[in-house]
Amino acid sequence: MKKVLIICAAGMSSSLIARKTTEYFASNGIEIELDATHASQGVTTIQKGGWDMYLCSPQTKMYYSTLKEAADKVGAPLENIPPQAYIPIPMGIEKLAKLVQETLGM
């Protein structure tokens, strides 16, 4: 099971996106689980490790370079989520799922 963490401004919208994307993967027989945390815990959470990939929400892209530095140190990719992939409707969830799968080489 691959684990992906979304880093968001407050973690509210990203929690919904994470749940819906995890459900999308499960319904397609793909073992990828997403979760979310807020930006104030982003670097600390990355430093602890345990995630295969990190995603930076559109609202937190100003922290990208700091988060990227932490992700590079633990050897995990960090990607910015494009706005069109950050909407909890089927089209957005599919775009986010595609980004995750491509980044993880699946």
N, C-alpha and C positions, 0 to 999 in steps of 0.2 A: 504494500500500500504506500503510495507516494503521498506526501503531505506538503500542502502549499498554504502560505500565510499571506493574507491581505493586510496591508498596513494602511489605515484610514485615519481621518481626522478625529472621529469619535468612536468608530467601530460599529455604529448603528446600521448604516446602509450597507456597509461591507459585510456585516453578519448575515444579512438577508441574501446578498449576492453569493456569499460563500455557501450558504445552505442550499440555495437553488442550483448552484453549479455542482455541488457534491451530489445532489439528487439527479442531476442530468447525467453525470458520469456513471452513477450506480445503475440508472435505467438503461445505459448502454454497455454495461458489463465492464466498465473501466475502473480500476482501483486507484482513484485519486480522491483525496479528501481535502477540502479547503476549510480554513478557519480565519478569524479576523482579530486584530488588536488595534489599539489606537496608537497614533504616532509617538506619543510621549513614552511608550514602552517599546517602540520599534527596534532601536539599536540594542537595548538590553536583551530583548527576545531573540534577535538574530545572534547575538554573542553566545547565548546559551545553546544554540544549535538545535538539532532535532527536526529541521524542516528541509525539504528537498528544493524548495523554490520560494521566493518572496515576490509579492506584487505590491506596487506602490499605487494607491488610488489617485484619481485625478486631483482630488483636493489636497493631496500631500506631496505632489510632485516637486515642491520647493525643497523637500528633505531628501530628494533622490540621491544626491551625491554623498551625503552622510550615510544613508542607508546602504548605498552601493559599496562604500568602503567597508562597512561591517560585513556585508554579504560576501564580498571578495575574500575577506579574512577567513571565513568559515567554508569557502569553496562552494557556495550555492548561488545560483543566478537570481538577479533581481530585475524585474521588468516593470515599466510604467504601464498601467492599464489605460488604453485609449478610452475617451469618453463614450464612444459608441459600444464599447464592451462592458460598460459599467451601468447598465440599466437592467432591472430585474424582469425583463420580458424575454421570451424565447430567443429572439434575434441577438440580444445582448449576451445572454448566457452562452449561446453557441459560439459567439465571437471570443468570449473569455475562455471557454473550454478549448478552443482551437489554439489560442495564444499559449495556454498552459501546456497542452500536448506538444506543440512545436518546440517550446523551450526545453521541455523534459525529454525530447527525442522519442516521443511515443506516437 
